[in-house]
Amino acid sequence: MNTATKLSGFALGLVTVFGAAYGVGSLADPVAPAAETRHDDNGSGHGDEGHDEQGGAPAHLPGGLLVSERGYTLQPAAAPAGQFAFRIAGPDGRSVTRYEVAHDRLMHLIVARRDLSGFRHVHPEMADDGTWRVASPLVGPGAWRAFADFTPAGGEPLTLGLDVTVPGQLTERPLPEPVTSTTVDGYTVTLSGSPEPGRTSRLTLSVSRDGRPVTDLQPYLGAYGHLVALRQGDLAYLHVHPEGAPGDGRTPAGPTITFSTEVPSAGAYRLYLDFRHGDAVRTAEFTVLAGDRTAPTPTAPTPTAPASTTAPTPDAGHGTPGHGHS
């Protein structure tokens, strides 16, 4: 049953609000010192869950669960109304200004509400001081999770996450039921395969339009498709790319795009497939179930905003819940 929730907390554009948002992000996420958190690359740039050699805490967490990892910290920054700004502080506490290109960009910013609606994937621009800015991708009221997906120069891929709450009246949305086909802007995307915890699974997505296979997909972020998976509950983040690449002489430009995917646990996941055709990027969304459907859903602590932190509801011009790109 949908429940109307009155949210008050953070908005973008005020220094005090950003400071509060960072505090909540820190409370909501375990902040692990670099020496205590290891991050193995499984081909997608994100590690699996595991335990360290001494049998202590998990050594390999999925991406996006931490606000700080391996000495790098995601910090909100002051920005004018209608913008989203942040910085990545390095092990020395200074803003990182040198990054490696990954998937054709230096920085990927992905946001989604905690009910897994309102997904957006944008690409901010960095100022000389290391501050990243972009038109706010938070398209309406809700408790949001923001993910910064990047590779520091000379380092390994890393995804950090931060909770941000936008005030206003929100009706929570239940997670859509699993389906094998969905439509977006006249395109039909069909999913085959299912993820299995602890092993590599192949997921194939096929794109058609008006009943005809699309065989001229356009490259987007260095591939014919771009997939993000978020786990229901704690929003553990998995970012993978398809098998093959445009121009390699063996990968067709559709209609199928195949991904090798690893999920860290049983549970429900929301998949977001970005694909480009007709010079426009669209997102197809799916719910998939991995492993034992009766397994408990991982959860994260729910932060509580300081009572003194208030901010106006975002402008109506930000749009309604949905997905987008920049």
C-alpha contacts under 8 A as a table, 3 or more apart, distances in Angstrom:
res1	aa1	res2	aa2	distance
1	M	174	P	7.69
2	N	171	T	6.24
2	N	172	E	5.62
2	N	173	R	6.31
2	N	174	P	7.06
3	T	171	T	5.69
3	T	172	E	5.81
4	A	169	Q	7.01
4	A	170	L	5.70
4	A	171	T	4.44
4	A	172	E	6.51
5	T	169	Q	6.19
5	T	170	L	5.44
5	T	171	T	6.26
5	T	172	E	7.35
6	K	167	P	7.46
6	K	168	G	6.09
6	K	169	Q	5.05
6	K	170	L	6.49
7	L	141	P	7.44
7	L	142	G	6.80
7	L	143	A	7.99
7	L	165	T	7.58
7	L	166	V	7.18
7	L	167	P	4.76
7	L	168	G	5.47
7	L	169	Q	6.54
7	L	170	L	7.39
8	S	165	T	7.36
8	S	166	V	6.94
8	S	167	P	4.35
8	S	168	G	6.71
8	S	305	A	7.46
8	S	309	T	7.91
8	S	310	T	6.25
8	S	311	A	7.50
9	G	165	T	5.54
9	G	166	V	6.27
9	G	167	P	5.76
9	G	305	A	5.34
9	G	306	P	7.50
9	G	309	T	5.83
9	G	310	T	5.48
9	G	311	A	6.81
10	F	17	V	5.51
10	F	18	F	7.26
10	F	20	A	7.15
10	F	21	A	6.11
10	F	164	V	6.34
10	F	165	T	5.01
10	F	166	V	5.36
10	F	167	P	6.68
10	F	305	A	7.73
10	F	309	T	6.89
10	F	310	T	6.53
10	F	311	A	6.20
11	A	14	L	7.46
11	A	17	V	6.24
11	A	18	F	7.53
11	A	164	V	7.69
11	A	165	T	6.81
11	A	166	V	5.25
11	A	167	P	7.13
11	A	311	A	5.78
11	A	312	P	7.24
11	A	313	T	7.62
11	A	314	P	7.50
12	L	17	V	6.79
12	L	18	F	6.63
12	L	78	A	7.77
12	L	79	A	6.76
12	L	80	P	7.45
12	L	81	A	6.06
12	L	82	G	6.86
12	L	83	Q	6.62
12	L	84	F	6.24
12	L	136	S	7.90
13	G	17	V	7.51
13	G	18	F	7.57
13	G	78	A	6.05
13	G	79	A	4.54
13	G	80	P	4.43
13	G	81	A	4.25
13	G	82	G	6.87
13	G	83	Q	6.71
13	G	84	F	7.60
14	L	17	V	5.15
14	L	18	F	6.25
14	L	78	A	6.11
14	L	79	A	6.79
14	L	80	P	7.33
14	L	81	A	7.60
15	V	18	F	5.18
15	V	19	G	6.23
15	V	77	A	7.27
15	V	78	A	4.91
15	V	79	A	7.58
16	T	19	G	5.07
16	T	20	A	6.30
16	T	309	T	7.99
17	V	20	A	5.10
17	V	21	A	6.16
17	V	309	T	6.72
17	V	310	T	7.74
17	V	311	A	7.58
18	F	21	A	4.97
18	F	22	Y	6.26
18	F	76	P	5.69
18	F	77	A	6.23
18	F	78	A	6.37
19	G	22	Y	5.23
19	G	23	G	6.41
19	G	76	P	7.17
19	G	77	A	7.91
20	A	23	G	5.02
20	A	24	V	6.31
20	A	305	A	7.58
20	A	306	P	7.60
20	A	309	T	7.25
21	A	24	V	5.17
21	A	25	G	6.11
21	A	76	P	7.30
21	A	163	D	7.05
21	A	164	V	5.75
21	A	165	T	7.68
22	Y	25	G	4.98
22	Y	26	S	6.16
22	Y	75	Q	6.23
22	Y	76	P	6.12
22	Y	162	L	7.41
22	Y	163	D	7.98
23	G	26	S	5.15
23	G	27	L	6.31
24	V	27	L	4.97
24	V	28	A	5.98
24	V	163	D	6.77
24	V	164	V	7.80
24	V	303	P	5.89
24	V	304	T	7.29
24	V	305	A	6.91
25	G	28	A	5.11
25	G	29	D	6.13
25	G	67	V	6.68
25	G	161	G	7.85
25	G	162	L	4.80
25	G	163	D	4.90
25	G	164	V	7.28
25	G	303	P	7.85
26	S	29	D	5.34
26	S	30	P	7.20
26	S	31	V	6.94
26	S	67	V	6.33
26	S	162	L	7.63
27	L	30	P	7.39
27	L	303	P	6.70
28	A	163	D	7.24
28	A	300	A	6.98
28	A	301	P	5.55
28	A	302	T	6.56
28	A	303	P	5.71
29	D	65	L	6.34
29	D	66	L	5.25
29	D	67	V	6.00
29	D	162	L	7.72
29	D	300	A	7.79
29	D	301	P	7.86
30	P	65	L	7.59
30	P	66	L	5.79
30	P	67	V	7.36
31	V	66	L	6.01
31	V	67	V	6.26
31	V	68	S	5.28
31	V	69	E	6.94
32	A	36	E	6.23
32	A	37	T	6.19
32	A	66	L	7.59
32	A	68	S	6.48
32	A	69	E	5.94
32	A	70	R	7.73
33	P	36	E	5.41
33	P	37	T	6.57
33	P	68	S	7.75
33	P	69	E	6.57
33	P	70	R	6.46
33	P	71	G	6.58
34	A	37	T	5.42
34	A	38	R	7.47
34	A	69	E	5.84
34	A	70	R	3.67
34	A	71	G	5.10
35	A	38	R	7.51
35	A	70	R	7.09
36	E	59	A	7.41
37	T	59	A	5.59
37	T	60	H	7.13
37	T	69	E	6.79
37	T	70	R	6.47
38	R	59	A	5.45
38	R	60	H	5.89
38	R	70	R	7.41
39	H	46	H	7.16
39	H	47	G	5.60
39	H	59	A	7.43
39	H	60	H	5.62
39	H	61	L	7.37
40	D	45	G	7.75
40	D	46	H	6.73
40	D	47	G	4.81
40	D	48	D	7.48
40	D	60	H	6.84
41	D	44	S	6.72
41	D	45	G	4.85
41	D	46	H	5.44
41	D	47	G	5.48
41	D	156	E	7.92
41	D	157	P	7.84
42	N	45	G	6.06
42	N	46	H	6.11
42	N	47	G	5.84
42	N	48	D	7.73
43	G	46	H	7.51
43	G	240	V	7.96
44	S	238	L	7.90
44	S	239	H	6.20
44	S	240	V	4.77
44	S	241	H	6.70
45	G	156	E	7.59
45	G	157	P	5.29
45	G	158	L	7.15
45	G	239	H	7.40
45	G	240	V	7.70
46	H	62	P	6.37
46	H	63	G	5.81
46	H	157	P	7.22
46	H	158	L	7.18
46	H	159	T	7.83
46	H	238	L	6.68
46	H	239	H	7.19
47	G	60	H	5.59
47	G	61	L	6.22
47	G	62	P	5.62
47	G	63	G	7.05
48	D	60	H	5.12
48	D	61	L	5.66
48	D	62	P	5.57
48	D	263	V	7.72
48	D	264	P	5.60
49	E	58	P	6.30
49	E	59	A	6.75
49	E	60	H	4.36
49	E	61	L	4.67
49	E	62	P	6.36
49	E	264	P	6.00
50	G	58	P	5.13
50	G	59	A	5.41
50	G	60	H	5.10
50	G	61	L	7.27
51	H	54	Q	7.87
51	H	55	G	5.81
51	H	56	G	6.24
51	H	57	A	5.97
51	H	58	P	4.29
51	H	59	A	4.74
51	H	60	H	6.90
52	D	55	G	5.42
52	D	56	G	5.82
52	D	57	A	6.73
52	D	58	P	6.37
52	D	59	A	4.97
53	E	56	G	7.58
58	P	61	L	6.59
61	L	65	L	7.46
62	P	65	L	6.76
62	P	236	A	5.71
62	P	237	Y	6.17
62	P	238	L	6.93
62	P	264	P	7.04
63	G	66	L	7.54
63	G	158	L	7.18
63	G	159	T	5.20
63	G	160	L	6.80
63	G	236	A	6.06
63	G	237	Y	4.88
63	G	238	L	6.35
64	G	67	V	7.46
64	G	147	F	6.07
64	G	148	A	7.96
64	G	159	T	5.10
64	G	160	L	4.60
64	G	161	G	4.46
64	G	235	L	7.60
64	G	236	A	5.85
64	G	237	Y	5.30
65	L	160	L	6.84
65	L	161	G	5.89
65	L	234	D	7.43
65	L	235	L	7.43
65	L	236	A	5.86
65	L	237	Y	7.52
66	L	69	E	6.39
66	L	160	L	5.59
66	L	161	G	5.71
66	L	162	L	7.71
67	V	73	T	5.86
67	V	74	L	5.67
67	V	160	L	5.18
67	V	161	G	5.07
67	V	162	L	5.75
68	S	71	G	6.64
68	S	72	Y	5.49
68	S	73	T	4.19
68	S	74	L	6.45
68	S	160	L	6.59
69	E	72	Y	5.37
69	E	73	T	6.58
69	E	160	L	7.38
70	R	91	P	7.79
71	G	90	G	6.01
71	G	91	P	4.40
72	Y	88	I	6.49
72	Y	89	A	5.54
72	Y	90	G	4.65
72	Y	91	P	5.82
73	T	88	I	5.54
73	T	89	A	5.07
73	T	90	G	6.68
73	T	160	L	7.35
74	L	86	F	7.11
74	L	87	R	6.15
74	L	88	I	4.90
74	L	89	A	6.58
74	L	148	A	7.46
74	L	160	L	6.25
74	L	161	G	7.16
74	L	162	L	7.21
75	Q	86	F	5.54
75	Q	87	R	5.34
75	Q	88	I	6.17
75	Q	89	A	7.11
76	P	85	A	6.07
76	P	86	F	4.10
76	P	87	R	6.31
77	A	85	A	5.15
77	A	86	F	4.57
77	A	87	R	6.55
77	A	131	T	7.33
78	A	85	A	6.47
78	A	86	F	7.78
79	A	83	Q	5.91
79	A	84	F	6.41
79	A	85	A	5.75
79	A	133	R	7.82
80	P	83	Q	5.78
82	G	135	A	6.07
82	G	136	S	5.41
82	G	314	P	7.74
83	Q	133	R	6.77
83	Q	134	V	5.70
83	Q	135	A	4.42
83	Q	136	S	4.42
84	F	133	R	5.70
84	F	134	V	5.46
84	F	135	A	6.01
84	F	136	S	4.69
84	F	137	P	7.41
85	A	131	T	6.73
85	A	132	W	5.42
85	A	133	R	4.42
85	A	134	V	6.63
86	F	131	T	5.75
86	F	132	W	5.35
86	F	133	R	6.81
87	R	95	S	6.25
87	R	96	V	7.54
87	R	130	G	6.18
87	R	131	T	4.82
87	R	132	W	5.94
88	I	95	S	5.57
88	I	96	V	5.66
88	I	130	G	7.50
88	I	131	T	7.85
89	A	92	D	7.62
89	A	93	G	5.28
89	A	94	R	5.25
89	A	95	S	4.48
89	A	96	V	5.80
90	G	93	G	5.21
90	G	94	R	5.61
90	G	95	S	6.07
90	G	96	V	5.64
91	P	94	R	7.55
95	S	129	D	7.03
95	S	130	G	5.38
95	S	131	T	7.54
96	V	99	Y	7.77
96	V	130	G	5.80
96	V	152	P	7.57
97	T	128	D	7.31
97	T	129	D	7.03
97	T	130	G	4.79
98	R	152	P	6.33
98	R	153	A	5.40
99	Y	106	L	5.98
99	Y	150	F	7.37
99	Y	151	T	5.76
99	Y	152	P	4.35
99	Y	153	A	4.38
100	E	106	L	6.01
100	E	150	F	7.68
100	E	151	T	5.37
100	E	152	P	5.88
100	E	153	A	5.09
100	E	154	G	7.54
101	V	104	D	5.80
101	V	105	R	5.17
101	V	106	L	4.65
101	V	107	M	7.91
101	V	151	T	7.30
102	A	105	R	5.47
102	A	106	L	6.15
102	A	107	M	7.81
102	A	150	F	7.08
102	A	151	T	6.90
103	H	221	L	4.90
103	H	222	G	5.60
104	D	221	L	5.08
104	D	222	G	5.96
105	R	108	H	6.87
105	R	123	H	7.43
105	R	221	L	7.39
106	L	150	F	6.40
106	L	151	T	7.42
107	M	123	H	6.12
107	M	124	P	6.80
107	M	148	A	6.99
107	M	149	D	6.05
107	M	150	F	5.10
107	M	151	T	7.93
108	H	121	H	7.09
108	H	122	V	6.27
108	H	123	H	5.18
108	H	124	P	7.33
108	H	147	F	7.99
108	H	148	A	5.97
108	H	149	D	5.01
108	H	150	F	6.46
109	L	121	H	5.85
109	L	122	V	5.33
109	L	123	H	5.90
109	L	124	P	7.11
109	L	146	A	7.00
109	L	147	F	5.66
109	L	148	A	4.90
109	L	149	D	6.29
110	I	119	F	7.36
110	I	120	R	5.74
110	I	121	H	4.47
110	I	122	V	6.41
110	I	146	A	5.89
110	I	147	F	5.10
110	I	148	A	6.73
110	I	149	D	7.77
111	V	118	G	7.73
111	V	119	F	5.72
111	V	120	R	5.39
111	V	121	H	6.61
111	V	137	P	7.11
111	V	138	L	7.30
111	V	144	W	6.72
111	V	145	R	5.61
111	V	146	A	4.46
111	V	147	F	6.14
112	A	115	D	7.95
112	A	116	L	5.74
112	A	117	S	6.09
112	A	118	G	5.36
112	A	119	F	4.35
112	A	120	R	6.53
112	A	144	W	5.60
112	A	145	R	5.57
112	A	146	A	6.86
113	R	116	L	5.11
113	R	117	S	5.37
113	R	118	G	5.80
113	R	119	F	7.02
113	R	142	G	6.37
113	R	143	A	5.66
113	R	144	W	4.15
113	R	145	R	6.08
114	R	117	S	7.37
114	R	142	G	7.88
114	R	143	A	5.84
114	R	144	W	5.61
114	R	145	R	6.47
114	R	233	G	7.67
114	R	235	L	7.25
115	D	172	E	6.78
115	D	173	R	6.23
115	D	174	P	6.94
115	D	175	L	6.88
115	D	232	Q	7.79
116	L	119	F	7.04
116	L	175	L	7.11
116	L	230	L	7.77
116	L	232	Q	7.35
116	L	270	R	7.05
117	S	173	R	7.25
117	S	321	P	6.84
117	S	322	G	6.83
118	G	138	L	7.94
118	G	139	V	7.13
118	G	321	P	4.65
118	G	322	G	4.41
118	G	323	H	5.57
119	F	322	G	6.21
119	F	323	H	4.73
119	F	324	G	7.23
120	R	137	P	6.41
120	R	322	G	7.54
120	R	323	H	4.69
120	R	324	G	4.84
120	R	325	H	6.07
121	H	137	P	7.99
121	H	323	H	7.69
121	H	324	G	6.27
121	H	325	H	5.04
121	H	326	S	6.95
122	V	134	V	7.84
122	V	137	P	7.37
122	V	324	G	7.59
122	V	325	H	4.99
122	V	326	S	4.46
123	H	134	V	7.23
123	H	325	H	7.95
123	H	326	S	5.81
124	P	132	W	5.75
124	P	133	R	5.17
124	P	134	V	4.63
125	E	132	W	5.40
125	E	133	R	5.52
125	E	134	V	6.55
126	M	129	D	7.87
126	M	130	G	5.82
126	M	131	T	5.49
126	M	132	W	4.31
126	M	133	R	6.47
127	A	130	G	5.46
127	A	131	T	5.35
127	A	132	W	6.35
127	A	133	R	7.86
128	D	131	T	7.38
134	V	137	P	7.84
136	S	139	V	7.46
138	L	141	P	7.88
138	L	144	W	7.64
138	L	166	V	7.76
138	L	318	H	7.71
139	V	314	P	7.95
139	V	318	H	5.04
139	V	319	G	5.66
139	V	320	T	6.17
139	V	321	P	6.13
139	V	322	G	7.80
140	G	166	V	6.99
140	G	168	G	7.93
140	G	314	P	6.59
140	G	316	A	7.98
140	G	318	H	6.77
140	G	319	G	6.97
140	G	320	T	6.37
140	G	321	P	6.50
141	P	165	T	7.44
141	P	166	V	4.77
141	P	167	P	5.28
141	P	168	G	4.99
141	P	169	Q	6.52
141	P	170	L	5.96
141	P	313	T	7.15
141	P	314	P	7.50
142	G	165	T	5.76
142	G	166	V	5.30
142	G	167	P	6.58
142	G	168	G	7.29
142	G	170	L	6.25
143	A	163	D	7.14
143	A	164	V	6.15
143	A	165	T	4.40
143	A	166	V	6.46
144	W	163	D	5.76
144	W	164	V	5.20
144	W	165	T	5.74
144	W	166	V	7.59
145	R	161	G	6.64
145	R	162	L	5.73
145	R	163	D	4.62
145	R	164	V	6.22
145	R	235	L	7.88
146	A	161	G	5.52
146	A	162	L	5.24
146	A	163	D	6.25
146	A	164	V	7.18
147	F	159	T	6.42
147	F	160	L	5.61
147	F	161	G	4.45
147	F	162	L	6.61
148	A	159	T	5.53
148	A	160	L	5.36
148	A	161	G	6.44
149	D	157	P	7.48
149	D	158	L	5.97
149	D	159	T	4.43
149	D	160	L	6.76
150	F	157	P	5.81
150	F	158	L	5.61
150	F	159	T	6.45
151	T	155	G	6.25
151	T	156	E	5.63
151	T	157	P	4.32
151	T	158	L	5.91
152	P	155	G	5.15
152	P	156	E	6.81
152	P	157	P	7.26
159	T	237	Y	7.96
166	V	313	T	6.90
166	V	314	P	7.45
167	P	310	T	7.99
167	P	311	A	7.00
167	P	312	P	6.92
167	P	313	T	5.39
167	P	314	P	7.83
168	G	313	T	5.50
175	L	287	T	7.60
176	P	286	F	8.00
176	P	287	T	6.45
177	E	287	T	6.31
178	P	286	F	6.67
178	P	287	T	4.64
178	P	288	V	5.43
178	P	289	L	7.29
179	V	182	T	7.36
179	V	286	F	6.71
179	V	287	T	6.81
179	V	288	V	7.72
180	T	190	T	5.62
180	T	191	L	4.95
180	T	192	S	6.80
180	T	286	F	7.64
181	S	188	T	6.86
181	S	189	V	5.62
181	S	190	T	4.27
181	S	191	L	6.10
182	T	188	T	5.74
182	T	189	V	5.47
182	T	190	T	6.60
182	T	284	A	6.85
182	T	285	E	7.26
182	T	286	F	7.42
183	T	186	G	6.30
183	T	187	Y	5.38
183	T	188	T	4.39
183	T	189	V	6.14
183	T	284	A	7.01
184	V	187	Y	5.23
184	V	188	T	6.61
184	V	282	R	7.21
184	V	283	T	7.15
184	V	284	A	6.21
185	D	282	R	7.73
186	G	209	R	6.35
186	G	210	D	7.28
187	Y	207	V	6.79
187	Y	208	S	5.76
187	Y	209	R	4.72
187	Y	210	D	7.32
188	T	207	V	5.84
188	T	208	S	5.24
188	T	209	R	6.09
189	V	205	L	6.39
189	V	206	S	5.44
189	V	207	V	4.64
189	V	208	S	6.48
189	V	284	A	6.82
190	T	205	L	5.44
190	T	206	S	5.13
190	T	207	V	6.70
191	L	203	L	7.05
191	L	204	T	5.83
191	L	205	L	4.62
191	L	206	S	6.65
192	S	203	L	5.96
192	S	204	T	5.30
192	S	205	L	6.49
193	G	201	S	7.55
193	G	202	R	6.20
193	G	203	L	4.85
193	G	204	T	6.49
194	S	201	S	6.90
194	S	202	R	7.39
194	S	203	L	6.40
194	S	288	V	7.11
194	S	289	L	7.48
194	S	290	A	6.93
195	P	200	T	7.71
195	P	201	S	5.32
195	P	202	R	7.41
195	P	203	L	7.39
195	P	261	T	7.00
195	P	262	E	6.99
195	P	263	V	6.65
195	P	288	V	7.72
195	P	289	L	7.38
195	P	290	A	5.29
195	P	291	G	7.58
196	E	199	R	5.94
196	E	200	T	7.22
196	E	201	S	6.26
196	E	262	E	7.33
196	E	263	V	6.73
196	E	266	A	7.56
196	E	290	A	5.39
196	E	291	G	5.60
197	P	262	E	6.83
197	P	263	V	5.16
197	P	264	P	5.55
197	P	265	S	4.93
197	P	266	A	5.74
197	P	290	A	6.37
197	P	291	G	6.03
198	G	262	E	6.70
198	G	263	V	6.52
198	G	264	P	5.97
198	G	265	S	6.97
199	R	262	E	5.93
199	R	263	V	7.56
200	T	260	S	6.20
200	T	261	T	5.51
200	T	262	E	4.87
200	T	263	V	7.96
201	S	260	S	5.66
201	S	261	T	5.22
201	S	262	E	6.27
202	R	258	T	6.59
202	R	259	F	5.57
202	R	260	S	4.72
202	R	261	T	6.16
203	L	258	T	5.63
203	L	259	F	5.18
203	L	260	S	6.54
203	L	261	T	7.04
204	T	256	T	6.42
204	T	257	I	5.57
204	T	258	T	4.22
204	T	259	F	6.27
205	L	256	T	5.48
205	L	257	I	5.24
205	L	258	T	6.35
206	S	213	P	7.82
206	S	254	G	7.28
206	S	255	P	5.14
206	S	256	T	4.17
206	S	257	I	6.31
207	V	213	P	6.16
207	V	214	V	5.73
207	V	254	G	7.03
207	V	255	P	5.06
207	V	256	T	6.45
208	S	211	G	6.01
208	S	212	R	5.24
208	S	213	P	4.15
208	S	214	V	4.95
208	S	255	P	6.74
209	R	212	R	5.26
209	R	213	P	6.39
209	R	214	V	6.49
213	P	254	G	7.64
213	P	255	P	5.45
214	V	217	L	6.62
214	V	254	G	5.85
214	V	255	P	4.88
215	T	252	P	7.43
215	T	253	A	5.37
215	T	254	G	4.34
215	T	255	P	4.98
216	D	253	A	5.13
216	D	254	G	6.20
216	D	255	P	7.79
216	D	277	H	7.36
217	L	224	Y	6.26
217	L	253	A	5.00
217	L	254	G	5.77
217	L	255	P	7.56
217	L	275	F	7.43
217	L	276	R	6.06
217	L	277	H	5.20
218	Q	224	Y	6.18
218	Q	253	A	7.07
218	Q	275	F	7.71
218	Q	276	R	5.24
218	Q	277	H	5.48
218	Q	278	G	7.79
218	Q	279	D	7.50
219	P	222	G	5.84
219	P	223	A	5.07
219	P	224	Y	4.78
219	P	225	G	7.49
219	P	246	P	6.53
219	P	276	R	6.67
220	Y	223	A	5.33
220	Y	224	Y	5.88
220	Y	225	G	6.55
220	Y	226	H	7.41
220	Y	275	F	6.71
220	Y	276	R	6.05
220	Y	281	V	7.97
221	L	226	H	7.36
222	G	245	A	7.04
222	G	246	P	7.17
223	A	226	H	6.88
223	A	241	H	7.34
223	A	242	P	7.10
223	A	244	G	7.89
223	A	245	A	5.40
223	A	246	P	5.95
224	Y	242	P	7.64
224	Y	245	A	7.22
224	Y	246	P	6.79
224	Y	253	A	6.55
224	Y	254	G	7.57
224	Y	257	I	7.03
224	Y	275	F	6.39
224	Y	276	R	7.30
225	G	241	H	7.12
225	G	242	P	6.60
225	G	257	I	6.60
225	G	273	L	6.63
225	G	274	D	5.68
225	G	275	F	4.84
225	G	276	R	7.54
226	H	240	V	7.09
226	H	241	H	5.66
226	H	242	P	7.15
226	H	273	L	5.67
226	H	274	D	5.02
226	H	275	F	6.61
227	L	239	H	6.16
227	L	240	V	5.65
227	L	241	H	6.22
227	L	242	P	7.93
227	L	271	L	6.90
227	L	272	Y	5.65
227	L	273	L	4.66
227	L	274	D	6.37
228	V	237	Y	7.30
228	V	238	L	5.81
228	V	239	H	4.67
228	V	240	V	6.50
228	V	271	L	5.89
228	V	272	Y	5.26
228	V	273	L	6.74
229	A	237	Y	6.01
229	A	238	L	4.99
229	A	239	H	6.40
229	A	269	Y	6.33
229	A	270	R	5.58
229	A	271	L	4.55
229	A	272	Y	6.36
230	L	235	L	5.05
230	L	236	A	5.50
230	L	237	Y	4.92
230	L	238	L	6.36
230	L	269	Y	5.49
230	L	270	R	5.32
230	L	271	L	6.73
231	R	234	D	6.48
231	R	235	L	4.67
231	R	236	A	5.10
231	R	237	Y	6.83
231	R	267	G	7.20
231	R	268	A	6.10
231	R	269	Y	4.40
231	R	270	R	6.49
232	Q	235	L	5.56
232	Q	236	A	7.80
232	Q	267	G	7.27
232	Q	268	A	5.58
232	Q	269	Y	5.61
232	Q	270	R	7.17
232	Q	297	T	6.84
232	Q	298	P	7.30
233	G	297	T	5.86
233	G	298	P	5.19
233	G	299	T	4.49
233	G	300	A	6.69
234	D	298	P	5.59
234	D	299	T	4.56
234	D	300	A	4.82
238	L	263	V	7.60
240	V	259	F	7.18
240	V	260	S	7.54
240	V	261	T	6.76
241	H	259	F	6.26
241	H	260	S	7.76
242	P	245	A	7.65
242	P	257	I	6.38
242	P	258	T	5.36
242	P	259	F	4.26
242	P	260	S	6.76
243	E	257	I	7.59
243	E	258	T	5.81
243	E	259	F	5.73
243	E	260	S	6.95
244	G	248	D	7.08
244	G	250	R	7.38
244	G	251	T	5.47
245	A	248	D	5.73
245	A	251	T	6.07
246	P	249	G	7.80
246	P	251	T	6.32
246	P	252	P	7.65
246	P	253	A	7.26
247	G	250	R	7.78
247	G	251	T	7.35
248	D	251	T	6.36
252	P	255	P	7.79
253	A	256	T	7.92
254	G	257	I	6.43
263	V	266	A	7.77
263	V	290	A	7.73
265	S	290	A	7.38
265	S	291	G	7.52
266	A	289	L	7.48
266	A	290	A	4.87
266	A	291	G	4.58
266	A	292	D	5.70
266	A	293	R	7.02
266	A	295	A	6.28
267	G	289	L	5.74
267	G	290	A	5.29
267	G	291	G	6.70
267	G	292	D	7.05
267	G	293	R	6.19
267	G	295	A	6.36
267	G	296	P	7.29
267	G	297	T	6.01
268	A	287	T	6.90
268	A	288	V	5.82
268	A	289	L	4.55
268	A	290	A	6.30
268	A	293	R	7.87
268	A	297	T	7.69
269	Y	287	T	5.75
269	Y	288	V	5.34
269	Y	289	L	6.26
269	Y	290	A	7.55
270	R	285	E	7.00
270	R	286	F	5.70
270	R	287	T	4.58
270	R	288	V	6.38
271	L	285	E	5.49
271	L	286	F	5.02
271	L	287	T	6.19
271	L	288	V	7.38
272	Y	283	T	6.20
272	Y	284	A	5.78
272	Y	285	E	4.67
272	Y	286	F	6.71
273	L	283	T	5.29
273	L	284	A	5.10
273	L	285	E	6.37
274	D	281	V	6.50
274	D	282	R	5.61
274	D	283	T	4.51
274	D	284	A	6.66
275	F	281	V	5.54
275	F	282	R	5.61
275	F	283	T	6.55
276	R	279	D	6.36
276	R	280	A	5.45
276	R	281	V	4.30
276	R	282	R	6.35
277	H	280	A	5.59
277	H	281	V	6.61
281	V	325	H	7.11
282	R	324	G	7.39
283	T	323	H	6.85
283	T	324	G	7.41
289	L	293	R	6.74
290	A	293	R	7.04
292	D	295	A	5.48
305	A	309	T	6.77
306	P	309	T	5.47
307	A	310	T	7.65
314	P	318	H	7.06
315	D	318	H	5.84
316	A	319	G	6.05
